[in-house]
Amino acid sequence: MDRFTDAYEAAQKVVKDEKYPPDWGDVIMKAKALLAGADGPDPAKEMAVSELRSKLVNEGKNASELIVAASRESAVINPKRAATLKMLKHLYLAGKTGEQTLWVYSPPKVYTKWVYDEIEGLSETAMQAKLGDEDELYTADQRKVMAEAVQHAARACGKVQAELGIKPGASEVDAKTLALVRKWFFGDADPSTNDMDAAVTKLRNGFRDIAVACGNGKLIFSDEPVYRAKPGKWRNFGMIKTTEAMMVLYMMKGFLDEAGKPTVAERWLCVETIIHELSHKVIKTDDYVYDFHGLKPGSDKFPAGAGLDNADSWGYFACEVSGILPPANEVSAYRMPTRVLKVWGK
């Protein structure tokens, strides 16, 4: 397995096809309803995971013992049944505001594979020890910040859409907003009216689609345990797999470091990361340059117009338009790139 969807689909199959002991019948029935959708867990069925966690702590035994007992077939443990219970135990509805919800999958920190792969082939003793690992990757406080950041990302996208629209009594987008479009997407160049109109339309539609992704009730933040086993990968902020059908963002060390800052204003990079990653998914942006390379268009390899295809440019533009980008970070990021990851247009 190499993505959340693989584990989710495995769990769907298990709760549909496998037989748990009778005393698990109600929990598994609710889990089946929770996982019925192809695009993610149903927020209205959140009680399935809440009741599963309650069952695993209220019967006087270790959770791992109860999972093993529920997964036993005669003298043999069915690892898929055990992995499914363990996965659901670490799945949380982190936030729900109207139609906007966020699921977070927070498995044990020690796992370096998806749970189905982690316990496959282990002896009963080793499997029970692995199932007993409880120190989760994302804390309750971090899950709360994640949900908050999604709300702020949706608001930022809404603010951008409003500013890119033609307000009542006006005949065009206001000059201040157009100046920011030129700044982040054309640099010092003087784009034609047609180029500016096309840019405004692309941005308006794109931020609409990002806002929808934030608020459609199917957004999932997940660990990527295989990446976490590779320190060079894990130090990043986030990742999205653009070919994955489900709307899953994999949040890593950089995001968690920002999430640990004490105030909402200081956590602006969490918002930027969400917009950045979702732009990959819904607009098909790429990573030509990052903020630490410099985001100002105008070089041979990152010319005027290139920012419209660059994820960090979308994120920083949204943060400045919505008023959450600190001036010092604007100065640091808005400079000619010292390096490009790939040449735009090639």
KEZA-321629 format. One record per residue (C-alpha): residue in three letters; residue number from 1; x, y, z. Coordinates in steps of 0.25 Angstrom, whole numbers, always signed. Each point is the difference from the previous one (the first is absolute). Layout:
// residues N
 type seq    px    py    pz
  ala NUM     X     Y     Z
...
END
This chain:
// residues 346
 type seq    px    py    pz
  met   1    +0    +0    +0
  asp   2    +5   +14    -3
  arg   3   -12    +9    +3
  phe   4   -12    +2    +9
  thr   5   -10    -4   -11
  asp   6    +7   -14    +0
  ala   7    -2    -2   +15
  tyr   8   -14    +6    -1
  glu   9    -5    -9   -10
  ala  10    +6   -12    +7
  ala  11    -8    +4   +12
  gln  12   -13    +1    -8
  lys  13    +2   -14    -5
  val  14    +3    -6   +14
  val  15   -12    +7    +7
  lys  16    -9    -5   -12
  asp  17    +5   -14    -2
  glu  18    +7    -5   +13
  lys  19    -8    -6   +12
  tyr  20    +4    +6   +14
  pro  21    -5    -6   +13
  pro  22   -15    +3    +4
  asp  23    +4   +10   +10
  trp  24    +6    +9   -11
  gly  25   -12    -1    -9
  asp  26    -5   +14    +3
  val  27   +13    +7    -1
  ile  28    +4    -7   -13
  met  29   -14    +3    -6
  lys  30    +2   +15    +4
  ala  31   +14    -1    -6
  lys  32    -6    -5   -13
  ala  33    -9   +12    -1
  leu  34   +12    +9    +3
  leu  35    +8    -6   -11
  ala  36   -11    -1   -10
  gly  37    +4   +11    -9
  ala  38   +11    -1   -10
  asp  39    +5   +14    +2
  gly  40    +3    -1   +15
  pro  41    -7    -2   +14
  asp  42   -14    +5    +2
  pro  43    +1   +11   +11
  ala  44   -15    -3    +4
  lys  45    +5   -14    +4
  glu  46   +12    +5    +9
  met  47    -6    -8   +12
  ala  48    +5   -12    -6
  val  49   +15    +3    +3
  ser  50    -4    +7   +14
  glu  51    -8   -13    +4
  leu  52   +12    -9    -5
  arg  53   +10    +8    +9
  ser  54   -10    -1   +12
  lys  55    -1   -15    -2
  leu  56   +15    -1    +0
  val  57    +2    +7   +13
  asn  58   -12    -4    +8
  glu  59    +1   -15    +1
  gly  60   +12    -2   +10
  lys  61   +10    -5   -10
  asn  62   +11    +7    -8
  ala  63    -5    +5   -14
  ser  64    +9    -9    -7
  glu  65    -5   -13    +7
  leu  66   -14    +4    -4
  ile  67    +4    +2   -14
  val  68    +7   -13    -1
  ala  69   -12    -7    +7
  ala  70   -10    +6   -10
  ser  71    +9    -4   -12
  arg  72    +2   -14    +4
  glu  73    -5   -11    -9
  ser  74    +1   -13    +8
  ala  75   +15    +0    +4
  val  76    +4   +10   -11
  ile  77    +0   +15    +0
  asn  78    -5    +6   -12
  pro  79    +9   +12    -2
  lys  80    -9    +8   -10
  arg  81   -11    +0   +11
  ala  82   +10    +4   +11
  ala  83    +6   +11   -10
  thr  84   -14    +5    -3
  leu  85    -3    +2   +15
  lys  86   +13    +7    +3
  met  87    -1    +9   -12
  leu  88   -14    +4    +4
  lys  89    +5    +2   +14
  his  90    +9   +11    -5
  leu  91   -10    +7    -9
  tyr  92    -6   +13    +5
  leu  93   -10   +10    -4
  ala  94    +9   +12    +4
  gly  95   -10   +11    -4
  lys  96   -14    +3    -5
  thr  97    -5   +14    -3
  gly  98   -13    -1    -9
  glu  99    +4    -8   -12
  gln 100   +14    +2    +2
  thr 101    +7   -12    +7
  leu 102   +14    -6    +2
  trp 103    +3   -14    +2
  val 104   +14    -3    +6
  tyr 105    +7   -14    +0
  ser 106   +10    +0   +11
  pro 107    +7   -14    +2
  pro 108   +11    -3    +9
  lys 109   +13    +8    -2
  val 110    +8   -13    +0
  tyr 111    -7    -5   -13
  thr 112    +8    +1   -12
  lys 113   -10    -7    -9
  trp 114   -15    +0    -2
  val 115    -6    -8   +11
  tyr 116    -4   -12    -9
  asp 117   +14    -1    -4
  glu 118    +6    +3   +14
  ile 119    -6   -13    +6
  glu 120    -1    -9   -12
  gly 121    +8   -13    +3
  leu 122    +3    +3   +15
  ser 123    -1   -10   +11
  glu 124   -11    +1    +9
  thr 125    +9    +6   +11
  ala 126    +6   +10   -10
  met 127   -13    +4    -5
  gln 128    -6    +2   +13
  ala 129   +12    +9    +4
  lys 130    -2    +8   -13
  leu 131   -15    +2    +2
  gly 132    +4    +5   +14
  asp 133    +7   +12    -5
  glu 134    -8   +12    +4
  asp 135    +9   +12    -1
  glu 136    -7    +7   -12
  leu 137    +7    +9   -10
  tyr 138   -10   +11    +0
  thr 139    -4    +5   +14
  ala 140   -14    +5    +4
  asp 141    +5   +14    +0
  gln 142    +6    -2   -14
  arg 143   -13    -6    -5
  lys 144    -7   +13    +5
  val 145   +10    +9    -7
  met 146    -2    -8   -13
  ala 147   -15    +2    +0
  glu 148    +2   +15    +4
  ala 149   +10    +1   -12
  val 150   -10    -6   -10
  gln 151   -10   +10    +4
  his 152   +10   +12    -1
  ala 153    +4    -6   -14
  ala 154   -15    +0    -4
  arg 155    -2   +15    +5
  ala 156   +13    +4    -7
  cys 157    -5    -6   -14
  gly 158   -13    +7    +2
  lys 159    +7   +13    +3
  val 160    +8    -2   -13
  gln 161   -13    -3    -8
  ala 162    -7   +12    +5
  glu 163   +12    +9    -3
  leu 164    +1    -5   -14
  gly 165   -14    +2    -3
  ile 166    -6   +13    -5
  lys 167    -6    +7   +12
  pro 168   -14    +7    +0
  gly 169    +2   +14    -6
  ala 170   +13    -4    -7
  ser 171    +4    -3   -14
  glu 172   +12    -8    +3
  val 173    +8    -7   +10
  asp 174    +6   +11   +10
  ala 175   +14    +5    -3
  lys 176    +6    -6   +13
  thr 177    -4   -14    -3
  leu 178    +5    +1   -14
  ala 179   +13    +5    +5
  leu 180    +2   -12    +8
  val 181    -4    -9   -12
  arg 182   +11    +7    -8
  lys 183   +10    -1   +12
  trp 184    -1   -15    +3
  phe 185    -3    -5   -15
  phe 186    +7   +10    -9
  gly 187   +11    +6    +8
  asp 188    +5   +13    -6
  ala 189    -6    -3   -13
  asp 190   -11    +8    -6
  pro 191   -10   -11    -5
  ser 192   -10    +3   -10
  thr 193   -15    +2    +3
  asn 194    -3   -14    -6
  asp 195   +11    -6    +9
  met 196    -6    +7   +12
  asp 197   -14    -4    -3
  ala 198    +4   -14    -2
  ala 199    +8    +0   +13
  val 200   -11    +6    +8
  thr 201   -10   -11    -6
  lys 202    +9   -11    +3
  leu 203    +3    +5   +15
  arg 204   -15    +2    +2
  asn 205    -4   -13    -5
  gly 206   +12    -7    +7
  phe 207    -3    +6   +14
  arg 208   -14    -4    -2
  asp 209    +4   -14    -2
  ile 210   +10    +0   +12
  ala 211   -11    +5    +9
  val 212   -10   -11    -5
  ala 213   +11   -10    +4
  cys 214    +2    +6   +14
  gly 215   -15    -1    +2
  asn 216    -6   -12    -7
  gly 217    +0    -9   +13
  lys 218   +10   -10    -6
  leu 219   +14    +6    +3
  ile 220    +9    -9    +7
  phe 221   +14    +3    +7
  ser 222    +8   -13    +1
  asp 223   +14    -5    +4
  glu 224    +9    -6   -11
  pro 225    +8   -10    +8
  val 226    +9    -4   -12
  tyr 227    +4   +14    -1
  arg 228    +2    +2   +15
  ala 229   +10   -11    -1
  lys 230    +8    +9    -9
  pro 231    +5   +12    +8
  gly 232    +3    +8   -13
  lys 233   -15    -1    -4
  trp 234    -6    +1   +14
  arg 235    +6   +14    +2
  asn 236    -9    +6   -11
  phe 237   -13    +7    +3
  gly 238   -10    -8    -7
  met 239    -3    -9   -12
  ile 240   -12    -3    -9
  lys 241    +0   -12   -10
  thr 242    -7    +6   -12
  thr 243    -5   -13    -6
  glu 244    -6    -4   +13
  ala 245   -15    +1    -1
  met 246    -3    +3   +14
  met 247    +3   +14    +5
  val 248   +12    -4    +9
  leu 249   +11   +10    +5
  tyr 250   +12    -7    +7
  met 251    +5   +10   +11
  met 252   +14    -1    +4
  lys 253   +11    +6   +10
  gly 254    +0   +14    -6
  phe 255   -15    +1    +2
  leu 256    +0    -5   +14
  asp 257   +11    +9    +4
  glu 258    -8   +12    -5
  ala 259   -13    -6    +7
  gly 260    +8    +1   +13
  lys 261    +1   +15    -1
  pro 262    -8    +7   +11
  thr 263    -9    +9    -8
  val 264    -9    -1   -12
  ala 265    +8   +11    -7
  glu 266   +13    -7    +2
  arg 267    -6   -13    -6
  trp 268    -3    +7   -14
  leu 269    +9   -10    -7
  cys 270    -9   -11    +4
  val 271   -11    +7    -8
  glu 272   +10    +3   -12
  thr 273    +4   -15    +0
  ile 274   -15    -4    -1
  ile 275    -2    +9   -12
  his 276   +13    -4    -6
  glu 277    -3   -15    +0
  leu 278   -14    +2    -4
  ser 279    +4    +8   -12
  his 280    +8   -12    -5
  lys 281   -13    -8    +1
  val 282   -11    +8    -6
  ile 283    +8   +10    -9
  lys 284   +12    -9    -4
  thr 285   +11   +10    +5
  asp 286   +14    -5    +1
  asp 287   +12    +3    +8
  tyr 288    +9    +9    -8
  val 289    +5    +8   +12
  tyr 290    -2    +0   +15
  asp 291    +0   +12    +9
  phe 292   +14    -2    +5
  his 293    +5    +0   -15
  gly 294    -8   +13    -3
  leu 295   -13    +2    -6
  lys 296    +1   +13    -8
  pro 297    -2    -3   -15
  gly 298    +9    +6   -11
  ser 299   +12    -9    -1
  asp 300    +3    -8   -13
  lys 301    -4   -13    +7
  phe 302   -12    +6    +8
  pro 303    -5   +11    -9
  ala 304   -13    +8    +1
  gly 305   -12    -8    +0
  ala 306    +7   -12    +6
  gly 307    -6    +2   +14
  leu 308   -14    -4    -5
  asp 309    +5   -14    -1
  asn 310    +9    +0   +13
  ala 311    -7    -4   +13
  asp 312    +8    +8   +10
  ser 313    -4   +13    -9
  trp 314   -15    -4    +2
  gly 315    +2    -2   +15
  tyr 316    +8   +13    +2
  phe 317    -9    +9    -8
  ala 318   -12    -6    +8
  cys 319    +6    +3   +13
  glu 320    +4   +15    -4
  val 321   -14    +3    -6
  ser 322    -7    -6   +13
  gly 323   +10    +8    +9
  ile 324    +7   -11    +7
  leu 325   +13    +0    -7
  pro 326   +10    +7   +10
  pro 327    +8   +11    -7
  ala 328   +14    -7    +4
  asn 329    -4   -12    -7
  glu 330    -5    +7   -12
  val 331   +13    +7    -1
  ser 332    +8   -13    +1
  ala 333    -9    -7   -10
  tyr 334    -2   +11   -11
  arg 335   +14    +0    -7
  met 336    +6    -6   -12
  pro 337    +2   -15    +1
  thr 338   +14    -5    +4
  arg 339    -4   -13    -6
  val 340   -11    -7    -8
  leu 341    -5   -14    +2
  lys 342    -4    -1   -15
  val 343    +0   +10   -11
  trp 344   -14    +5    -3
  gly 345    -6    -3   -13
  lys 346   +10   -12    -3
END
